[in-house]
Amino acid sequence: AADIAAALVRLADMVAVTGTLHVAGPRAVSRATLAQAFAEYLGGSGAGARVPTGSLADSGLDRPGHLVLDTSRAAGLGIACRDLAVTLVR
């Protein structure tokens, strides 16, 4: 949240920037990896291993299986977020 807030503050001074801008960490992570990282952060060591995972087909949901944000435009403006492994550390 701190990285996104900093990006918004920085963008507030960039009135010429319009359109879609993806601001995210430098490394793509899966939904399962993100959920496991949050579980570790909130529930302590080993909590991530208890997060149930499965395939997209098993979920019955109709959504893309691989979705990655393109952060190159933000990076070109000097806006970047830290890696997930750095931000979710107590």
C-alpha positions, 0 to 999 in steps of 0.5 A: 500500500505504501508503494502505491500511495507513493506512486499516486503522490508522484503521479499527482504532479505529472498532469500530462500522464493520462490513460492506463498505468499499471503499477506493481512489483517487478516480478509476476506472481500467481494468485496462489503465490500471492495468497500464500505470501499474505498467509505467511505474513498474517498467520506466521511461518508455515501458514502459506502451506495451508492455503488450498490451491488448485487448477483453474479448471477445478475452480469452475471459473471462467477467467484468464489463467495467466494475467500479468500487468505491463509495468514498463510505462510506469518504470519509464516514468520512474515509478516502481514498487518493491518486490513482494518478498521485500514488502511482506516482511515483519 
